Amino acid sequence: MPGVPRVLPQPAVVKVARTLRAPVRPEGAH
């Protein structure tokens, strides 16, 4: 997919990691 960088910003990686590890909660959403 062109235009999509391989390395994502640290905050984005951490956010995705938390979403995958922990269940999605309204409190943790924002």
N, CA, C and O atoms as CSV, one atom per row, in Angstrom:
chain,resi,resn,atom,element,x,y,z
A,1,MET,N,N,0.851,-1.194,0.000
A,1,MET,CA,C,0.000,0.000,0.000
A,1,MET,C,C,0.890,1.249,0.000
A,1,MET,O,O,1.533,1.537,1.010
A,2,PRO,N,N,0.939,1.975,-1.082
A,2,PRO,CA,C,1.776,3.175,-1.178
A,2,PRO,C,C,1.271,4.288,-0.271
A,2,PRO,O,O,0.063,4.442,-0.089
A,3,GLY,N,N,2.178,5.054,0.292
A,3,GLY,CA,C,1.773,6.171,1.148
A,3,GLY,C,C,1.702,5.771,2.604
A,3,GLY,O,O,1.531,6.617,3.482
A,4,VAL,N,N,1.837,4.459,2.866
A,4,VAL,CA,C,1.782,4.006,4.256
A,4,VAL,C,C,3.186,3.664,4.737
A,4,VAL,O,O,3.793,2.706,4.257
A,5,PRO,N,N,3.702,4.441,5.680
A,5,PRO,CA,C,5.056,4.197,6.186
A,5,PRO,C,C,5.136,2.880,6.938
A,5,PRO,O,O,4.186,2.486,7.614
A,6,ARG,N,N,6.269,2.199,6.821
A,6,ARG,CA,C,6.428,0.920,7.516
A,6,ARG,C,C,6.474,1.128,9.023
A,6,ARG,O,O,5.859,0.392,9.794
A,7,VAL,N,N,7.221,2.154,9.418
A,7,VAL,CA,C,7.371,2.427,10.855
A,7,VAL,C,C,6.336,3.458,11.289
A,7,VAL,O,O,6.334,4.593,10.813
A,8,LEU,N,N,5.469,3.051,12.188
A,8,LEU,CA,C,4.451,3.971,12.688
A,8,LEU,C,C,5.000,4.743,13.881
A,8,LEU,O,O,5.926,4.278,14.545
A,9,PRO,N,N,4.437,5.922,14.161
A,9,PRO,CA,C,4.862,6.707,15.321
A,9,PRO,C,C,4.735,5.893,16.601
A,9,PRO,O,O,3.832,5.064,16.717
A,10,GLN,N,N,5.615,6.114,17.550
A,10,GLN,CA,C,5.589,5.374,18.810
A,10,GLN,C,C,4.212,5.401,19.470
A,10,GLN,O,O,3.704,4.346,19.848
A,11,PRO,N,N,3.586,6.586,19.622
A,11,PRO,CA,C,2.260,6.662,20.260
A,11,PRO,C,C,1.255,5.739,19.578
A,11,PRO,O,O,0.440,5.097,20.240
A,12,ALA,N,N,1.320,5.681,18.249
A,12,ALA,CA,C,0.382,4.837,17.505
A,12,ALA,C,C,0.632,3.368,17.816
A,12,ALA,O,O,-0.306,2.596,18.017
A,13,VAL,N,N,1.909,2.989,17.853
A,13,VAL,CA,C,2.258,1.592,18.130
A,13,VAL,C,C,1.792,1.200,19.523
A,13,VAL,O,O,1.236,0.119,19.721
A,14,VAL,N,N,2.021,2.080,20.482
A,14,VAL,CA,C,1.624,1.802,21.866
A,14,VAL,C,C,0.107,1.689,21.963
A,14,VAL,O,O,-0.415,0.813,22.653
A,15,LYS,N,N,-0.593,2.573,21.271
A,15,LYS,CA,C,-2.061,2.559,21.302
A,15,LYS,C,C,-2.593,1.250,20.745
A,15,LYS,O,O,-3.476,0.626,21.333
A,16,VAL,N,N,-2.046,0.838,19.602
A,16,VAL,CA,C,-2.484,-0.417,18.986
A,16,VAL,C,C,-2.137,-1.602,19.877
A,16,VAL,O,O,-2.927,-2.533,20.034
A,17,ALA,N,N,-0.939,-1.550,20.457
A,17,ALA,CA,C,-0.497,-2.647,21.323
A,17,ALA,C,C,-1.440,-2.791,22.513
A,17,ALA,O,O,-1.829,-3.899,22.880
A,18,ARG,N,N,-1.799,-1.666,23.104
A,18,ARG,CA,C,-2.709,-1.707,24.259
A,18,ARG,C,C,-4.078,-2.229,23.840
A,18,ARG,O,O,-4.718,-2.992,24.564
A,19,THR,N,N,-4.516,-1.801,22.650
A,19,THR,CA,C,-5.835,-2.238,22.173
A,19,THR,C,C,-5.857,-3.743,21.952
A,19,THR,O,O,-6.852,-4.410,22.236
A,20,LEU,N,N,-4.747,-4.271,21.442
A,20,LEU,CA,C,-4.684,-5.710,21.168
A,20,LEU,C,C,-4.536,-6.503,22.461
A,20,LEU,O,O,-5.122,-7.576,22.609
A,21,ARG,N,N,-3.752,-5.975,23.392
A,21,ARG,CA,C,-3.497,-6.707,24.637
A,21,ARG,C,C,-4.702,-6.624,25.567
A,21,ARG,O,O,-5.156,-7.639,26.096
A,22,ALA,N,N,-5.212,-5.424,25.764
A,22,ALA,CA,C,-6.333,-5.244,26.689
A,22,ALA,C,C,-7.637,-5.118,25.907
A,22,ALA,O,O,-7.641,-4.613,24.784
A,23,PRO,N,N,-8.734,-5.569,26.488
A,23,PRO,CA,C,-10.046,-5.454,25.840
A,23,PRO,C,C,-10.428,-3.990,25.654
A,23,PRO,O,O,-10.013,-3.128,26.429
A,24,VAL,N,N,-11.209,-3.719,24.636
A,24,VAL,CA,C,-11.604,-2.337,24.359
A,24,VAL,C,C,-12.603,-1.868,25.409
A,24,VAL,O,O,-13.669,-2.459,25.581
A,25,ARG,N,N,-12.241,-0.796,26.108
A,25,ARG,CA,C,-13.128,-0.256,27.149
A,25,ARG,C,C,-13.435,1.210,26.868
A,25,ARG,O,O,-12.593,1.930,26.329
A,26,PRO,N,N,-14.647,1.659,27.233
A,26,PRO,CA,C,-15.033,3.069,27.040
A,26,PRO,C,C,-14.051,3.998,27.749
A,26,PRO,O,O,-13.749,5.084,27.254
A,27,GLU,N,N,-13.553,3.566,28.914
A,27,GLU,CA,C,-12.640,4.398,29.699
A,27,GLU,C,C,-11.295,4.516,28.998
A,27,GLU,O,O,-10.699,5.593,28.967
A,28,GLY,N,N,-10.818,3.418,28.440
A,28,GLY,CA,C,-9.509,3.412,27.801
A,28,GLY,C,C,-9.568,3.922,26.368
A,28,GLY,O,O,-8.531,4.158,25.747
A,29,ALA,N,N,-10.778,4.092,25.840
A,29,ALA,CA,C,-10.910,4.531,24.455
A,29,ALA,C,C,-10.311,5.925,24.285
A,29,ALA,O,O,-9.583,6.185,23.327
A,30,HIS,N,N,-10.621,6.811,25.215
A,30,HIS,CA,C,-10.095,8.180,25.131
A,30,HIS,C,C,-9.328,8.497,26.393
A,30,HIS,O,O,-8.800,9.599,26.534
